[in-house]
């Protein structure tokens, strides 16, 4: 397939937007990556505005657990309150630990966290209020003692929780 004026215009646009030669070839269709690179050099196109890199996808967020429990309980014919009480050991409990503040009153951020501080994330990373616990880290751990208990569970406890959750899901099924 030849290089029409429209295809050359599209090539220039995609190249300046920072797309890779492979991405441009796929988008245009009928040309190879090497053909795109050759045309870019013949046109004398300069470097891109941004370097070529994979498209970042937004992080996948877990569904809120209370809604999951309520739906599963209703399908199983159990009241949501009773199901929540039965699953209490399975569900991650909110720890009532107030994040440590810096002397100036700011929250501990990725720029201010130190090796000796707990690095347990608090909040949504996409929001300005996101920070870290900041309390003194337990020796040999990135977390304080309270967050360490949540993060590092013995294998038997994890296996038991997985079995209990599987049982409840089969009940709900």
C-alpha positions, 0 to 999 in steps of 0.5 A, spaced: 500 500 500 502 506 498 503 513 502 498 517 500 497 524 503 492 522 508 496 517 510 503 521 511 499 526 515 496 521 519 503 518 520 506 525 522 500 526 527 501 519 530 509 520 530 508 527 534 504 524 539 509 519 541 506 513 538 511 507 536 513 505 529 509 498 531 503 502 534 503 507 527 503 501 523 498 497 526 493 503 526 495 505 519 494 498 516 498 495 510 505 497 512 510 494 517 514 497 522 520 498 518 516 502 513 514 507 518 521 508 520 523 509 513 518 514 512 519 517 518 527 518 516 525 520 509 520 525 511 526 528 516 521 528 522 524 530 529 524 526 535 517 526 539 514 530 544 513 524 549 517 518 548 514 511 546 511 507 552 506 502 553 499 506 555 498 506 562 491 503 564 488 505 571 489 501 576 483 495 577 480 497 584 476 491 588 469 492 589 467 494 596 466 488 600 460 490 604 456 490 597 459 483 595 457 480 602 450 483 601 449 480 594 452 473 596 448 473 602 441 475 599 442 470 593 444 464 599 437 466 602 441 469 608 440 476 611 446 481 610 447 482 617 448 475 619 452 474 613 457 480 615 457 477 622 459 470 619 464 473 615 467 477 620 474 473 620 474 473 613 474 480 611 479 485 612 478 489 618 479 497 618 485 498 623 483 504 627 490 507 627 491 514 626 496 516 621 502 519 623 503 526 621 509 530 620 512 536 625 508 541 620 502 537 620 502 534 613 501 527 612 507 522 610 507 522 603 512 518 598 517 524 598 517 524 606 517 517 608 523 514 611 526 507 612 524 507 619 516 509 618 511 504 616 509 504 609 502 502 609 498 506 604 492 510 607 487 512 602 486 512 594 493 514 590 489 518 585 487 523 591 491 528 594 489 526 601 493 519 600 499 518 604 502 512 609 501 510 616 508 513 618 508 510 625 515 507 627 516 501 623 517 494 626 524 492 626 525 488 619 519 490 616 516 495 612 510 496 617 508 498 624 506 492 628 499 493 627 499 493 620 505 487 620 499 483 623 495 484 617 500 484 611 504 478 614 499 472 616 501 465 617 500 460 611 495 456 615 490 462 617 490 464 610 488 457 607 483 457 613 480 463 610 480 461 603 476 455 605 471 459 609 470 464 603 470 458 598 464 455 603 460 461 603 461 462 596 458 455 594 453 456 599 451 463 595 452 460 588 
